[in-house]
């Protein structure tokens, strides 16, 4: 799965678990266009690796991601001539594709959020299945304070928190602490130390690796579809998916193991 050396992120494997670290600690892991391209590439590599079962996403240097790099954003190319499309539009739209790729990964995804997680960092957390919060975590959409917006993260943050809380954050620019983030449902696990994060992460990885991979991927896909799709279409898809899963040998093995109080072959021992 690895197959590439990145300049702004690190992607590694520990058994069936992939670890992706944002690696610009001198800038609190703020996003540049190169970093956004590398993230999209890394998410595609994880997606296409059938032996990978979990992706753990975190930042280096005590911060998750401080949003867009203001120095890079201020370095604007000339405005295109009359009638020409601004080349910055597809460049910034690309991060939305990276977020879609993270959101739709068939593997389970865990974000470990320490320190700053604003703008793009907030969006990546909201595209993860499980979020572990360190009590240093801070979330917000403060971009309008400096004259622009967190454009590509908005639908993912709204789906995670609901319209009301995001309207509040969008018009006030407030940065909220880990306690409020936990209350709003950004993350379900609030930890006070690195040791507590490690213990929580270890327990979650054990739980996830008890799940049959294809069943997990199917359940996750249906949950995502339920957030945006027609109920009848989702229910039709769910029925077809259930029957297809039940007809596989993995389901028969899982049922036998459950009844016998043993572990099926896919469970990490």
Residue, then its C-alpha position, 0 to 999 in steps of 0.5 A: x500500500x505504501x509505495x510512495x514517499x511523501x513530503x508533507x505527510x507520512x503513511x505507514x503500516x502496522x499489520x492491518x492498520x495504516x497510520x497517516x500523519x500530517x507532517x508540517x509541525x513547523x506550521x501546525x500541519x497547515x494545508x498547502x496545495x501539495x499537501x492536499x494532493x498528497x492526502x488524496x493520493x494516500x486515501x486512494x492507496x488506503x482504499x485500494x489496499x484490501x489488506x488494510x482494515x483501519x486508517x488512523x489519522x493524526x498530526x505531528x508536533x501536538x496539533x492535528x491541522x491548523x486549516x489552510x496555510x495563510x502564507x501559501x494562500x496569500x501568494x496569489x497568482x495574477x487574476x486571469x483575463x476577462x472571461x477566463x476561469x480562475x485556476x485557483x477554483x479547481x485547485x481549492x475544489x480538489x480538497x473537497x475530493x480529498x475529503x470525499x475520498x476520506x469520508x467514503x473509505x471502506x475501511x474504518x477511520x479513526x482521527x486522533x485530534x490534539x491541538x488545533x483542528x480548524x478549517x480543513x482540520x475540522x473537516x477531516x475530523x468530521x470525515x472520520x468514523x471515530x474521533x478521539x479528542x485530547x483535551x488540548x483539541x480546539x475546533x472552529x471555522x474562523x476563516x471569515x475573520x480574515x476575509x475568506x471561508x472554509x469552503x470545502x469542509x462545510x457539508x461534512x461539518x454540517x452533517x456531523x454537527x447539524x445545521x444549528x451549531x455550525x451556523x453559530x460557529x460560522x457567524x461568530x468564528x468561535x474556536x471551541x475547546x475539547x469539552x464542547x467538541x465532545x458535547x456537540x458530538x465531534x468526538x466520542x472519546x475525550x482523553x486527558x493524556x497521551x497514555x489515555x489516548x493510546x489505551x483508547x486507540x488500542x481498545x478501538x483497534x481491537x474492537x474494529x478488527x473483530x468486525x468482518x471487513x466486507x460487512x463493516x464496509x457495507x454497513x459504513x456505506x449504508x450509514x453514509x447513504x442514509x445521511x443524503x439518500x432517499x430512504x427507500x433507495x437505501x432500504x432496497x440497497x440494504x436488503x440486497x446487501x444483507x442477502x449478499x453478505x449472508x450468502x458468503x462463507x464468512x457469514x456462515x463462519x461468523x454465525x458458527x463462531x458466535x454460537x460456539x463462543x469462539x473467534x472467526x478467522x478475521x478477528x485479530x488474535 
